[in-house]
């Protein structure tokens, strides 16, 4: 017997319509499911449809078509009761009450979900300690830094003890140190609490650190749905950074781009940095011949490790190239 998915989206579409203007298709026939206790990331450029998908799941807006269920319950048919299974952090800390203290916000939002403050007092205290807000517990939210407000928003979502949690840009606007700290906390909580977490973020490190699986969107469509580890292996091409002395040799860029699809030449204060992907093992010999024939002088070579950001950029680039090819084909 198969376990009921924590989340299931079938053929969902959403178009934003304005008077006297053509509609904008934000979500285009999207289907995916998320297992219970799975941590999934939503990635995509601005306007790809990530936030629209989350808002439709939460019932904050109605999709034009499609079906959405959470733990087997149809969202529209069981709204708003189905919200007891979901909590979310949307648009950072803007959804909290800034004239209430951190503790008062926690009690209020937990109470909305029927979570007893008396029975869950120790868990609330644990969250405050885990997010290092002990000294700010009784401080009004409006007096806290942006990083502390963001932590408070995450605590309020987790305090509701829902089986499904949505985090839309959880590190937006945070400094690097706070972002790293939040990533570490979220990763540990995801492992310890066995909740289903859906994370939408532009911060690739967030997705790579805490998500098992990633769904990449472009123009409202899903273009990749795969395990993060598999994607990393799939795109782990032989990528190199090569520092060259002097300026860019004449004819080098043309020679490289005629044989390789991923080439970047950038001049800097000390010379030129070449970043290149070599799909085949023997391509290194072809590359060395091109550099030698154009008179390039190599200072040093290093292997560039693959990360999710490079995977994302390559996936989106390929999708863009495919779209252009389809459009060109239709125009003939």
CORWOBEL-V397094 format. One record per residue. N is the residue number from 1. PHI is phi as a letter, one per 30 degrees, with the letter a starting at -180 (NA if undefined). D_CENTER is the distance of its C-alpha to the mean C-alpha in Angstrom with 1 decimal. Layout:
BEGIN
{{N	PHI	D_CENTER} {N	PHI	D_CENTER}}
END
This chain:
BEGIN
{{1	NA	31.6} {2	d	27.9} {3	d	25.8} {4	d	24.6} {5	d	20.8} {6	d	18.9} {7	b	17.4} {8	b	18.6} {9	b	18.0} {10	b	20.7} {11	h	21.3} {12	d	19.7} {13	b	20.3} {14	b	20.3} {15	b	22.2} {16	d	22.7} {17	c	26.4} {18	b	28.5} {19	d	32.2} {20	i	33.8} {21	b	30.6} {22	d	28.9} {23	d	26.0} {24	c	22.3} {25	d	20.6} {26	d	17.1} {27	b	16.6} {28	b	18.8} {29	h	20.0} {30	d	16.7} {31	b	17.5} {32	a	15.7} {33	b	16.5} {34	b	15.1} {35	d	17.8} {36	d	19.0} {37	i	17.7} {38	c	14.7} {39	c	11.3} {40	b	8.7} {41	c	4.9} {42	c	4.6} {43	b	4.0} {44	l	7.2} {45	d	9.8} {46	e	11.3} {47	i	13.2} {48	d	11.5} {49	j	12.0} {50	d	8.8} {51	d	10.8} {52	d	14.0} {53	d	13.1} {54	d	12.4} {55	d	15.6} {56	d	17.6} {57	d	16.9} {58	d	18.0} {59	i	21.0} {60	d	20.5} {61	b	21.2} {62	c	22.9} {63	d	21.7} {64	d	24.5} {65	a	24.6} {66	j	23.2} {67	b	23.1} {68	b	20.7} {69	b	21.8} {70	b	20.7} {71	h	22.7} {72	i	25.1} {73	c	25.7} {74	d	25.4} {75	d	23.5} {76	d	26.0} {77	d	29.1} {78	c	28.4} {79	d	26.9} {80	c	27.0} {81	e	27.9} {82	d	24.7} {83	d	22.9} {84	d	24.5} {85	c	22.0} {86	b	18.9} {87	b	17.7} {88	a	14.9} {89	c	13.8} {90	c	13.6} {91	h	14.1} {92	i	14.5} {93	c	18.1} {94	d	19.8} {95	d	20.4} {96	c	22.7} {97	c	26.4} {98	d	27.1} {99	c	30.8} {100	c	30.3} {101	d	29.9} {102	e	26.9} {103	d	29.1} {104	d	30.2} {105	d	26.7} {106	d	25.9} {107	d	29.2} {108	d	28.7} {109	d	25.3} {110	d	26.3} {111	d	29.5} {112	e	28.0} {113	c	26.8} {114	i	30.2} {115	d	29.2} {116	d	32.5} {117	d	32.4} {118	d	35.4} {119	d	34.1} {120	c	30.6} {121	e	31.9} {122	d	31.3} {123	d	27.7} {124	d	27.1} {125	d	28.8} {126	d	26.8} {127	d	23.5} {128	d	25.1} {129	d	26.3} {130	d	23.1} {131	c	21.3} {132	h	24.5} {133	c	25.7} {134	e	29.2} {135	d	30.9} {136	c	29.1} {137	e	29.6} {138	c	32.3} {139	c	31.1} {140	d	30.2} {141	e	26.6} {142	d	27.7} {143	c	29.2} {144	c	26.1} {145	d	23.8} {146	d	20.4} {147	d	18.9} {148	d	21.4} {149	d	20.6} {150	d	16.9} {151	d	18.2} {152	d	20.6} {153	d	18.2} {154	d	16.3} {155	d	19.9} {156	d	21.0} {157	d	18.3} {158	d	19.0} {159	d	22.8} {160	d	23.0} {161	h	22.7} {162	d	21.1} {163	d	20.1} {164	b	16.8} {165	b	14.4} {166	c	11.5} {167	b	9.5} {168	c	8.4} {169	h	7.6} {170	d	9.7} {171	c	10.5} {172	d	11.3} {173	i	14.8} {174	c	15.4} {175	d	17.5} {176	e	16.5} {177	d	18.7} {178	d	17.4} {179	d	13.7} {180	d	14.9} {181	d	17.0} {182	d	14.4} {183	d	12.2} {184	d	15.6} {185	d	16.6} {186	d	13.6} {187	d	14.0} {188	d	17.7} {189	d	17.5} {190	d	15.4} {191	d	18.1} {192	d	21.0} {193	c	20.6} {194	h	19.8} {195	c	17.7} {196	d	15.2} {197	b	11.8} {198	c	9.0} {199	c	5.9} {200	c	4.2} {201	a	3.4} {202	d	5.3} {203	d	6.3} {204	d	6.1} {205	d	8.6} {206	d	7.0} {207	d	5.2} {208	d	8.5} {209	d	10.6} {210	c	10.2} {211	c	8.9} {212	d	11.8} {213	b	10.4} {214	b	7.7} {215	c	8.4} {216	c	8.2} {217	c	10.0} {218	b	12.6} {219	h	15.4} {220	i	14.7} {221	c	15.1} {222	d	13.3} {223	c	14.1} {224	b	12.7} {225	b	12.5} {226	a	13.3} {227	d	13.4} {228	e	11.5} {229	d	15.0} {230	d	16.5} {231	d	14.3} {232	d	15.1} {233	d	18.8} {234	d	18.8} {235	c	17.9} {236	d	19.8} {237	d	22.5} {238	d	25.1} {239	c	23.6} {240	b	25.9} {241	c	26.4} {242	b	30.0} {243	c	31.8} {244	c	34.8} {245	d	37.8} {246	i	38.9} {247	c	37.6} {248	d	35.9} {249	d	38.8} {250	d	40.1} {251	i	38.9} {252	d	36.2} {253	d	33.2} {254	d	34.9} {255	d	35.8} {256	d	32.3} {257	d	30.5} {258	d	33.2} {259	c	32.3} {260	b	28.6} {261	d	25.6} {262	c	23.3} {263	b	25.5} {264	b	25.1} {265	c	28.2} {266	b	28.1} {267	d	31.2} {268	b	31.1} {269	d	33.9} {270	c	35.1} {271	l	34.8} {272	b	32.2} {273	c	28.9} {274	c	28.2} {275	c	24.9} {276	b	25.4} {277	c	24.2} {278	c	27.2} {279	d	26.7} {280	c	30.1} {281	d	31.8} {282	d	34.9} {283	d	32.9} {284	d	33.4} {285	d	37.1} {286	d	36.6} {287	d	34.4} {288	d	37.2} {289	d	39.8} {290	d	38.0} {291	d	37.7} {292	d	41.3} {293	d	42.7} {294	c	41.2} {295	i	42.5} {296	d	39.2} {297	c	39.7} {298	d	37.1} {299	d	36.6} {300	a	34.1} {301	b	31.4} {302	b	28.4} {303	d	25.9} {304	c	22.2} {305	d	19.9} {306	d	17.0} {307	b	13.4} {308	d	10.0} {309	d	10.1} {310	d	13.4} {311	d	12.5} {312	e	9.9} {313	d	12.7} {314	d	15.3} {315	d	13.9} {316	d	13.6} {317	d	17.0} {318	d	18.6} {319	d	17.6} {320	d	19.0} {321	d	22.1} {322	d	22.6} {323	d	22.5} {324	d	25.0} {325	d	27.1} {326	d	27.2} {327	d	28.2} {328	d	30.8} {329	d	32.2} {330	d	32.6} {331	d	34.4} {332	d	37.0}}
END
